Structure formats: structure tokens, C-alpha cells
Amino acid sequence: MNAPMPTTHDDLRDLHDLPSYPNERDDYVNPARALLTGPPISPLRFAGGSAGWLVTGYHEAREVLRDSRFSAERWRGDDTMRKVPESIRRDRSSGAGSFLAMDAPEHGHYRGQLTRYFTVRRMRELEARVEDIVANQLDALEAAGKPADLVRHFALPIPSLVICEMLGVPYEEREFFQTVAARLLRQDRTDEEFVAGKTALDDFLRTLVEAKRKEPQDDLISLLTAVDELNDMEIGGIAGLLLIAGHETTTNMLSLGTFALLRRPEQFERLRADESLLPTAVEELLRYLSIVNAFPVRIALEDVVVGGVTIKAGQSVAVSVPAANRDPALVDDPDTLDVGRPRSSHLAFGYGIHQCLGQHLARIELVSGYRGLIRRFPGLRLAVPPEEVRMRSDMIIYGAHELPVTW
């Protein structure tokens, strides 16, 4: 049987007929139906006005994310939900040390300085401290009284404290960096807001790096100042990336995961009855919820055929992780939350050279956090109807702005 000829889709020329990325979710947690019912690769209108491709198929997503013919450098292409800031296009860079938006070999240079600090063994050494932090925040949640906001008193402080201690960032500065992160991750943020937020964070971290270089302490920033290959701007860029990624993602997985479990009480009860399910339950929640809304985005460096579709050099490709993780090619009955499902090879932490550096730490935080909630508050429930929970449809990282709970 002859292989099908690659498709080129000449209709990419007509932007008016192309759909944009749907940022609203169905029933609060499910990817928009349009993402789940179309072909694995389809045309898409990007926020900057260009035509490109949307990848929703699991196998096609893995193919794009592992192929070095697709670039992660944002200045080369377009984003799905908002325009690429002009400063990034002008400088042809997302900033010194910001290796998430770099290709090899530059990406490997920076990531290689960090890998040793994020091994499974090193992360397990942090488990006891994470447990202490979780216990303290459970106390804080209970002390807040009923009803309490689980985001404010539990989900946000846990990863913020962990990443601050790891990096050596004073936790007293949490309001500053949490506010900056929220501003940078808004879908409707302007170029001016991007520049102002990034400049403020860069200045803050550069001052901190200078202080650590003069008086090193037992933290990651201090350790990086001893690396001859890294200057202060690069260390600050690395720290900024880890600081934002280290608290935003886990915060929203803790809150959105709790929201999903409370709306599926039979799943919550399964975990309460058998805590040994928690590690696989975390993997299932990561797959099922997929809080990264509409990226990663890659740009073709040359013509590439993926899934029978020819992607032209220079075209942007958006990988929808929420849709790819609901592909029946990954798991059976993908739209069902099953905390007993065997661990799948989901894409919640990405794939390829850009796979999440802190995934082992995130898993530890999530298992500890969910276990703590189940033990302390076996009667945990939503304090408001689901429709009154303010979801983060306005943000690049999905979740809940607040989650009122009672027990």
C-alpha cells in the first residue's frame, strides 16, 4: 500500500477562515470540544496575525517536540493567545539564561549547569522539608476558618516556599514575585506590561545574585555564582525562570486537582481509602487536567512533514498539551478521571530536550499536598457551586484564581 502524499493546505493563505485557539474549557477542566474533535494537525490563526498549525494528536505532538528541525526560539514565530513581545523580536532573545526558549547547543549549556541539582535523589532529600511545609499550610488553612480559600492558604504558599528556599530567594518578597508572575502570565498583558514586569524581576534578581556572590549561602543561586561560565545576568535569568515555573505550575495543579477531585467524590474517596494510589493519581491528574493551556509553540526551521502534513519553514506550530493528553492513542477512555489508572506517558511535563527540569520536585509536592488534604480534611468539599469558582481562563497557566472550601 502506497503512503499518502503529504498535505500542504493552501487554505493557510486565507486568515479570515482560520480558527484561533479556544481558551475556554468545557465543564471547567476539559479542553474545548473543538480541540478534541478535529484532525491531529489543523490550520490555526495565531495571535500575531500569522497562519500556522495546531497539533492535538499525541503522537504528532511528541514528534514535533523531539524534532530539532523545530525551534523553541520565540522571536522566530508567533504565539497562540497573545503577540510575541516586540522586545523579544528586536533582541532575538527571551533573555540571558532563559533556556526554555533556546535551542541546542545554547539550551544544553544552561540546562547542563542545573541538571545535577534536580535529580530524583536530590529531590527525595527534600521530601521531609516539603512535608513540614505542607503540615504548616494545613494548619494555616484550618486557622483561616470555614470557608477558606485553598489557593491563598495552601496551594500557593507550598511551592512558593519550596522554590524560595531552594533558590535562596527571601520568602518575604513573595508578594512581589507572585504579582509579577501573574502579570507576565496574563493572556491580555501588553508589551509595556511585559517590559515593566520583566525589568522589575530582572533588577530584583540581579541585586540578589550580587549579594549571593559576596556572601554565598546554602542555596542554588549561591552555587551558580561559583560557575565560571555564568555571569550575573545569566544566573538571574535562570533564577527567574525557575522561580516563576516553580510556583505557578504546582500551585495550579494543587488547586485544580483538588477542584476536580471534589467534583468527583468517588475518586476522592478512593484516595482516602487507599493512599498507595496517590503517585499514580498524581500522574492521572497531570494528564487529565494539563494546566499548560496553549503552548509549547515551535517554529519550523525547514519544511517538515508531520502526520502527512507539510509544515513550511517559518511556520509556527502550537502543541495543545491538554488535547494531546486526551488522545485515545495515549489511554483508553481519556475523558474519564481514574485515579487508579496505570501511569501513562503523558505530556504534562513536555517532551524532548525541554522536558520540565523540576518534574520530580513537582511530583513530591503534589503527592504530599493531596495526601495532607485527604488526611486532615476527610470531609473536604467546595464551599460554593462550581460555577462560582473563578477559573483562570485569562491566564497562560490554567487553574483557579480562588477555591473556597469547607470541611
NORNORWO-V155395 format. One record per residue. N is the residue number from 1. RES is the residue in three letters. SS is DSSP state (hx for helix, st for strand, lp for the rest). D_CENTER is the distance of its C-alpha to the mean C-alpha in Angstrom with 2 decimals. Layout:
n:N res:RES ss:SS d_center:D_CENTER
n:N res:RES ss:SS d_center:D_CENTER
This chain:
n:1 res:MET ss:lp d_center:41.36
n:2 res:ASN ss:lp d_center:40.21
n:3 res:ALA ss:lp d_center:36.50
n:4 res:PRO ss:lp d_center:35.48
n:5 res:MET ss:lp d_center:35.63
n:6 res:PRO ss:lp d_center:32.34
n:7 res:THR ss:st d_center:31.54
n:8 res:THR ss:lp d_center:31.17
n:9 res:HIS ss:lp d_center:30.77
n:10 res:ASP ss:hx d_center:33.06
n:11 res:ASP ss:hx d_center:31.80
n:12 res:LEU ss:hx d_center:28.94
n:13 res:ARG ss:hx d_center:31.63
n:14 res:ASP ss:lp d_center:31.88
n:15 res:LEU ss:hx d_center:28.86
n:16 res:HIS ss:hx d_center:30.46
n:17 res:ASP ss:hx d_center:30.17
n:18 res:LEU ss:lp d_center:26.53
n:19 res:PRO ss:lp d_center:23.86
n:20 res:SER ss:st d_center:20.86
n:21 res:TYR ss:lp d_center:17.39
n:22 res:PRO ss:lp d_center:17.68
n:23 res:ASN ss:lp d_center:15.12
n:24 res:GLU ss:lp d_center:16.93
n:25 res:ARG ss:lp d_center:16.34
n:26 res:ASP ss:st d_center:19.41
n:27 res:ASP ss:lp d_center:20.52
n:28 res:TYR ss:lp d_center:17.50
n:29 res:VAL ss:lp d_center:15.09
n:30 res:ASN ss:st d_center:16.25
n:31 res:PRO ss:lp d_center:15.26
n:32 res:ALA ss:lp d_center:18.07
n:33 res:ARG ss:hx d_center:21.17
n:34 res:ALA ss:hx d_center:21.62
n:35 res:LEU ss:hx d_center:18.58
n:36 res:LEU ss:hx d_center:20.18
n:37 res:THR ss:hx d_center:23.78
n:38 res:GLY ss:lp d_center:23.93
n:39 res:PRO ss:lp d_center:24.42
n:40 res:PRO ss:lp d_center:21.75
n:41 res:ILE ss:st d_center:22.01
n:42 res:SER ss:st d_center:23.28
n:43 res:PRO ss:st d_center:23.98
n:44 res:LEU ss:st d_center:21.72
n:45 res:ARG ss:st d_center:22.53
n:46 res:PHE ss:lp d_center:20.00
n:47 res:ALA ss:lp d_center:19.75
n:48 res:GLY ss:lp d_center:21.99
n:49 res:GLY ss:lp d_center:24.66
n:50 res:SER ss:lp d_center:24.45
n:51 res:ALA ss:st d_center:24.62
n:52 res:GLY ss:st d_center:22.30
n:53 res:TRP ss:st d_center:20.75
n:54 res:LEU ss:st d_center:18.27
n:55 res:VAL ss:st d_center:17.46
n:56 res:THR ss:lp d_center:17.01
n:57 res:GLY ss:lp d_center:18.91
n:58 res:TYR ss:hx d_center:17.49
n:59 res:HIS ss:hx d_center:19.97
n:60 res:GLU ss:hx d_center:19.78
n:61 res:ALA ss:hx d_center:16.00
n:62 res:ARG ss:hx d_center:16.61
n:63 res:GLU ss:hx d_center:19.57
n:64 res:VAL ss:hx d_center:17.90
n:65 res:LEU ss:hx d_center:15.10
n:66 res:ARG ss:hx d_center:17.84
n:67 res:ASP ss:lp d_center:20.54
n:68 res:SER ss:lp d_center:21.37
n:69 res:ARG ss:lp d_center:23.12
n:70 res:PHE ss:st d_center:19.86
n:71 res:SER ss:st d_center:18.73
n:72 res:ALA ss:lp d_center:15.36
n:73 res:GLU ss:lp d_center:17.45
n:74 res:ARG ss:hx d_center:16.56
n:75 res:TRP ss:hx d_center:20.17
n:76 res:ARG ss:hx d_center:21.52
n:77 res:GLY ss:lp d_center:20.25
n:78 res:ASP ss:lp d_center:18.71
n:79 res:ASP ss:lp d_center:15.54
n:80 res:THR ss:lp d_center:15.26
n:81 res:MET ss:lp d_center:15.09
n:82 res:ARG ss:lp d_center:16.63
n:83 res:LYS ss:lp d_center:18.85
n:84 res:VAL ss:lp d_center:18.03
n:85 res:PRO ss:lp d_center:19.66
n:86 res:GLU ss:hx d_center:23.23
n:87 res:SER ss:hx d_center:23.01
n:88 res:ILE ss:hx d_center:20.55
n:89 res:ARG ss:hx d_center:22.98
n:90 res:ARG ss:hx d_center:25.95
n:91 res:ASP ss:hx d_center:24.86
n:92 res:ARG ss:lp d_center:23.27
n:93 res:SER ss:lp d_center:20.54
n:94 res:SER ss:lp d_center:17.26
n:95 res:GLY ss:lp d_center:19.03
n:96 res:ALA ss:lp d_center:20.53
n:97 res:GLY ss:lp d_center:18.35
n:98 res:SER ss:lp d_center:15.12
n:99 res:PHE ss:hx d_center:14.91
n:100 res:LEU ss:hx d_center:11.54
n:101 res:ALA ss:hx d_center:13.85
n:102 res:MET ss:lp d_center:16.86
n:103 res:ASP ss:lp d_center:18.87
n:104 res:ALA ss:lp d_center:21.20
n:105 res:PRO ss:lp d_center:23.24
n:106 res:GLU ss:hx d_center:21.74
n:107 res:HIS ss:hx d_center:18.27
n:108 res:GLY ss:hx d_center:20.08
n:109 res:HIS ss:hx d_center:22.16
n:110 res:TYR ss:hx d_center:19.42
n:111 res:ARG ss:hx d_center:17.26
n:112 res:GLY ss:hx d_center:20.61
n:113 res:GLN ss:lp d_center:21.39
n:114 res:LEU ss:lp d_center:18.53
n:115 res:THR ss:hx d_center:18.55
n:116 res:ARG ss:hx d_center:21.48
n:117 res:TYR ss:hx d_center:19.82
n:118 res:PHE ss:hx d_center:16.93
n:119 res:THR ss:lp d_center:19.20
n:120 res:VAL ss:hx d_center:19.47
n:121 res:ARG ss:hx d_center:22.76
n:122 res:ARG ss:hx d_center:21.64
n:123 res:MET ss:hx d_center:18.79
n:124 res:ARG ss:hx d_center:21.43
n:125 res:GLU ss:lp d_center:23.62
n:126 res:LEU ss:lp d_center:21.26
n:127 res:GLU ss:hx d_center:21.49
n:128 res:ALA ss:hx d_center:24.56
n:129 res:ARG ss:hx d_center:23.16
n:130 res:VAL ss:hx d_center:20.04
n:131 res:GLU ss:hx d_center:22.61
n:132 res:ASP ss:hx d_center:24.63
n:133 res:ILE ss:hx d_center:21.86
n:134 res:VAL ss:hx d_center:21.05
n:135 res:ALA ss:hx d_center:24.82
n:136 res:ASN ss:hx d_center:25.25
n:137 res:GLN ss:hx d_center:22.63
n:138 res:LEU ss:hx d_center:24.27
n:139 res:ASP ss:hx d_center:27.46
n:140 res:ALA ss:hx d_center:26.00
n:141 res:LEU ss:hx d_center:24.80
n:142 res:GLU ss:hx d_center:28.28
n:143 res:ALA ss:hx d_center:30.05
n:144 res:ALA ss:lp d_center:28.41
n:145 res:GLY ss:lp d_center:30.54
n:146 res:LYS ss:lp d_center:30.17
n:147 res:PRO ss:lp d_center:28.26
n:148 res:ALA ss:st d_center:25.37
n:149 res:ASP ss:st d_center:21.92
n:150 res:LEU ss:hx d_center:19.57
n:151 res:VAL ss:hx d_center:16.69
n:152 res:ARG ss:hx d_center:19.08
n:153 res:HIS ss:hx d_center:21.01
n:154 res:PHE ss:hx d_center:18.71
n:155 res:ALA ss:hx d_center:14.95
n:156 res:LEU ss:hx d_center:14.48
n:157 res:PRO ss:hx d_center:17.19
n:158 res:ILE ss:hx d_center:16.34
n:159 res:PRO ss:hx d_center:13.24
n:160 res:SER ss:hx d_center:14.75
n:161 res:LEU ss:hx d_center:17.99
n:162 res:VAL ss:hx d_center:16.75
n:163 res:ILE ss:hx d_center:14.98
n:164 res:CYS ss:hx d_center:17.96
n:165 res:GLU ss:hx d_center:20.45
n:166 res:MET ss:hx d_center:18.92
n:167 res:LEU ss:hx d_center:18.85
n:168 res:GLY ss:lp d_center:22.00
n:169 res:VAL ss:lp d_center:20.81
n:170 res:PRO ss:lp d_center:23.19
n:171 res:TYR ss:hx d_center:21.63
n:172 res:GLU ss:hx d_center:24.19
n:173 res:GLU ss:hx d_center:22.17
n:174 res:ARG ss:hx d_center:19.19
n:175 res:GLU ss:hx d_center:20.24
n:176 res:PHE ss:hx d_center:20.26
n:177 res:PHE ss:hx d_center:16.83
n:178 res:GLN ss:hx d_center:15.20
n:179 res:THR ss:hx d_center:17.22
n:180 res:VAL ss:hx d_center:16.40
n:181 res:ALA ss:hx d_center:12.61
n:182 res:ALA ss:hx d_center:13.24
n:183 res:ARG ss:hx d_center:15.61
n:184 res:LEU ss:hx d_center:13.56
n:185 res:LEU ss:lp d_center:10.73
n:186 res:ARG ss:st d_center:13.56
n:187 res:GLN ss:lp d_center:14.32
n:188 res:ASP ss:lp d_center:17.96
n:189 res:ARG ss:lp d_center:18.00
n:190 res:THR ss:lp d_center:20.94
n:191 res:ASP ss:hx d_center:21.60
n:192 res:GLU ss:hx d_center:23.63
n:193 res:GLU ss:hx d_center:20.94
n:194 res:PHE ss:hx d_center:18.55
n:195 res:VAL ss:hx d_center:21.41
n:196 res:ALA ss:hx d_center:22.45
n:197 res:GLY ss:hx d_center:19.13
n:198 res:LYS ss:hx d_center:18.45
n:199 res:THR ss:hx d_center:22.13
n:200 res:ALA ss:hx d_center:22.15
n:201 res:LEU ss:hx d_center:19.24
n:202 res:ASP ss:hx d_center:20.88
n:203 res:ASP ss:hx d_center:24.23
n:204 res:PHE ss:hx d_center:23.11
n:205 res:LEU ss:hx d_center:21.56
n:206 res:ARG ss:hx d_center:24.51
n:207 res:THR ss:hx d_center:26.91
n:208 res:LEU ss:hx d_center:25.18
n:209 res:VAL ss:hx d_center:25.27
n:210 res:GLU ss:hx d_center:28.93
n:211 res:ALA ss:hx d_center:29.70
n:212 res:LYS ss:hx d_center:28.16
n:213 res:ARG ss:hx d_center:30.13
n:214 res:LYS ss:hx d_center:33.30
n:215 res:GLU ss:lp d_center:32.69
n:216 res:PRO ss:lp d_center:30.24
n:217 res:GLN ss:lp d_center:28.90
n:218 res:ASP ss:lp d_center:27.20
n:219 res:ASP ss:lp d_center:23.60
n:220 res:LEU ss:hx d_center:21.29
n:221 res:ILE ss:hx d_center:22.12
n:222 res:SER ss:hx d_center:25.77
n:223 res:LEU ss:hx d_center:25.48
n:224 res:LEU ss:hx d_center:23.97
n:225 res:THR ss:hx d_center:26.90
n:226 res:ALA ss:lp d_center:29.17
n:227 res:VAL ss:lp d_center:27.71
n:228 res:ASP ss:lp d_center:30.23
n:229 res:GLU ss:lp d_center:28.01
n:230 res:LEU ss:lp d_center:25.64
n:231 res:ASN ss:lp d_center:26.85
n:232 res:ASP ss:hx d_center:25.77
n:233 res:MET ss:hx d_center:23.78
n:234 res:GLU ss:hx d_center:21.78
n:235 res:ILE ss:hx d_center:21.22
n:236 res:GLY ss:hx d_center:20.17
n:237 res:GLY ss:hx d_center:17.65
n:238 res:ILE ss:hx d_center:16.17
n:239 res:ALA ss:hx d_center:16.28
n:240 res:GLY ss:hx d_center:14.63
n:241 res:LEU ss:hx d_center:11.57
n:242 res:LEU ss:hx d_center:11.47
n:243 res:LEU ss:hx d_center:12.45
n:244 res:ILE ss:hx d_center:9.82
n:245 res:ALA ss:hx d_center:6.79
n:246 res:GLY ss:hx d_center:9.07
n:247 res:HIS ss:hx d_center:9.74
n:248 res:GLU ss:hx d_center:7.42
n:249 res:THR ss:hx d_center:4.82
n:250 res:THR ss:hx d_center:8.14
n:251 res:THR ss:hx d_center:10.17
n:252 res:ASN ss:hx d_center:8.92
n:253 res:MET ss:hx d_center:9.13
n:254 res:LEU ss:hx d_center:12.51
n:255 res:SER ss:hx d_center:13.74
n:256 res:LEU ss:hx d_center:12.80
n:257 res:GLY ss:hx d_center:13.92
n:258 res:THR ss:hx d_center:17.06
n:259 res:PHE ss:hx d_center:17.66
n:260 res:ALA ss:hx d_center:17.59
n:261 res:LEU ss:hx d_center:19.89
n:262 res:LEU ss:hx d_center:22.23
n:263 res:ARG ss:lp d_center:22.66
n:264 res:ARG ss:lp d_center:23.51
n:265 res:PRO ss:hx d_center:25.92
n:266 res:GLU ss:hx d_center:27.29
n:267 res:GLN ss:hx d_center:23.98
n:268 res:PHE ss:hx d_center:23.88
n:269 res:GLU ss:hx d_center:27.50
n:270 res:ARG ss:hx d_center:26.89
n:271 res:LEU ss:hx d_center:24.59
n:272 res:ARG ss:hx d_center:27.13
n:273 res:ALA ss:hx d_center:29.87
n:274 res:ASP ss:lp d_center:28.26
n:275 res:GLU ss:hx d_center:25.66
n:276 res:SER ss:hx d_center:25.75
n:277 res:LEU ss:hx d_center:23.48
n:278 res:LEU ss:hx d_center:20.55
n:279 res:PRO ss:hx d_center:18.96
n:280 res:THR ss:hx d_center:19.14
n:281 res:ALA ss:hx d_center:18.21
n:282 res:VAL ss:hx d_center:14.84
n:283 res:GLU ss:hx d_center:14.33
n:284 res:GLU ss:hx d_center:15.66
n:285 res:LEU ss:hx d_center:13.50
n:286 res:LEU ss:hx d_center:10.31
n:287 res:ARG ss:hx d_center:12.18
n:288 res:TYR ss:hx d_center:13.76
n:289 res:LEU ss:hx d_center:11.12
n:290 res:SER ss:lp d_center:8.11
n:291 res:ILE ss:lp d_center:6.17
n:292 res:VAL ss:st d_center:4.59
n:293 res:ASN ss:lp d_center:8.15
n:294 res:ALA ss:lp d_center:10.04
n:295 res:PHE ss:lp d_center:8.91
n:296 res:PRO ss:lp d_center:9.48
n:297 res:VAL ss:st d_center:13.01
n:298 res:ARG ss:st d_center:15.87
n:299 res:ILE ss:st d_center:19.49
n:300 res:ALA ss:st d_center:22.46
n:301 res:LEU ss:lp d_center:24.76
n:302 res:GLU ss:lp d_center:27.56
n:303 res:ASP ss:lp d_center:28.45
n:304 res:VAL ss:st d_center:26.53
n:305 res:VAL ss:st d_center:27.32
n:306 res:VAL ss:st d_center:24.50
n:307 res:GLY ss:lp d_center:25.59
n:308 res:GLY ss:lp d_center:28.85
n:309 res:VAL ss:st d_center:27.48
n:310 res:THR ss:st d_center:28.33
n:311 res:ILE ss:st d_center:25.60
n:312 res:LYS ss:lp d_center:27.55
n:313 res:ALA ss:lp d_center:26.97
n:314 res:GLY ss:lp d_center:25.11
n:315 res:GLN ss:lp d_center:23.38
n:316 res:SER ss:st d_center:19.67
n:317 res:VAL ss:st d_center:17.74
n:318 res:ALA ss:st d_center:14.65
n:319 res:VAL ss:st d_center:13.01
n:320 res:SER ss:lp d_center:12.10
n:321 res:VAL ss:hx d_center:9.99
n:322 res:PRO ss:hx d_center:11.13
n:323 res:ALA ss:hx d_center:14.61
n:324 res:ALA ss:hx d_center:14.72
n:325 res:ASN ss:lp d_center:13.87
n:326 res:ARG ss:lp d_center:16.76
n:327 res:ASP ss:lp d_center:19.13
n:328 res:PRO ss:lp d_center:22.35
n:329 res:ALA ss:lp d_center:22.43
n:330 res:LEU ss:lp d_center:19.76
n:331 res:VAL ss:lp d_center:21.28
n:332 res:ASP ss:lp d_center:24.27
n:333 res:ASP ss:lp d_center:23.99
n:334 res:PRO ss:lp d_center:20.23
n:335 res:ASP ss:lp d_center:20.32
n:336 res:THR ss:lp d_center:21.62
n:337 res:LEU ss:lp d_center:19.76
n:338 res:ASP ss:lp d_center:21.71
n:339 res:VAL ss:lp d_center:20.90
n:340 res:GLY ss:lp d_center:23.60
n:341 res:ARG ss:lp d_center:22.24
n:342 res:PRO ss:lp d_center:22.39
n:343 res:ARG ss:lp d_center:19.21
n:344 res:SER ss:lp d_center:17.99
n:345 res:SER ss:lp d_center:16.52
n:346 res:HIS ss:lp d_center:13.41
n:347 res:LEU ss:lp d_center:10.71
n:348 res:ALA ss:lp d_center:7.63
n:349 res:PHE ss:lp d_center:7.34
n:350 res:GLY ss:lp d_center:8.83
n:351 res:TYR ss:lp d_center:12.54
n:352 res:GLY ss:hx d_center:15.20
n:353 res:ILE ss:hx d_center:15.50
n:354 res:HIS ss:hx d_center:11.91
n:355 res:GLN ss:lp d_center:10.69
n:356 res:CYS ss:lp d_center:8.53
n:357 res:LEU ss:lp d_center:11.38
n:358 res:GLY ss:lp d_center:10.67
n:359 res:GLN ss:hx d_center:10.25
n:360 res:HIS ss:hx d_center:13.84
n:361 res:LEU ss:hx d_center:13.52
n:362 res:ALA ss:hx d_center:10.71
n:363 res:ARG ss:hx d_center:13.14
n:364 res:ILE ss:hx d_center:15.99
n:365 res:GLU ss:hx d_center:14.64
n:366 res:LEU ss:hx d_center:13.87
n:367 res:VAL ss:hx d_center:17.25
n:368 res:SER ss:hx d_center:19.07
n:369 res:GLY ss:hx d_center:17.73
n:370 res:TYR ss:hx d_center:18.57
n:371 res:ARG ss:hx d_center:21.81
n:372 res:GLY ss:hx d_center:22.83
n:373 res:LEU ss:hx d_center:22.49
n:374 res:ILE ss:hx d_center:24.44
n:375 res:ARG ss:hx d_center:27.15
n:376 res:ARG ss:hx d_center:27.66
n:377 res:PHE ss:lp d_center:27.36
n:378 res:PRO ss:lp d_center:28.56
n:379 res:GLY ss:lp d_center:29.50
n:380 res:LEU ss:lp d_center:26.17
n:381 res:ARG ss:st d_center:25.88
n:382 res:LEU ss:st d_center:24.65
n:383 res:ALA ss:lp d_center:26.98
n:384 res:VAL ss:lp d_center:26.69
n:385 res:PRO ss:lp d_center:26.60
n:386 res:PRO ss:hx d_center:23.20
n:387 res:GLU ss:hx d_center:24.06
n:388 res:GLU ss:hx d_center:24.33
n:389 res:VAL ss:lp d_center:20.76
n:390 res:ARG ss:lp d_center:19.10
n:391 res:MET ss:st d_center:15.85
n:392 res:ARG ss:lp d_center:13.14
n:393 res:SER ss:lp d_center:14.24
n:394 res:ASP ss:lp d_center:14.73
n:395 res:MET ss:st d_center:11.20
n:396 res:ILE ss:lp d_center:8.46
n:397 res:ILE ss:st d_center:6.04
n:398 res:TYR ss:lp d_center:8.52
n:399 res:GLY ss:lp d_center:10.62
n:400 res:ALA ss:st d_center:14.06
n:401 res:HIS ss:lp d_center:15.57
n:402 res:GLU ss:lp d_center:18.23
n:403 res:LEU ss:lp d_center:19.22
n:404 res:PRO ss:st d_center:22.99
n:405 res:VAL ss:st d_center:24.22
n:406 res:THR ss:st d_center:27.64
n:407 res:TRP ss:lp d_center:29.33
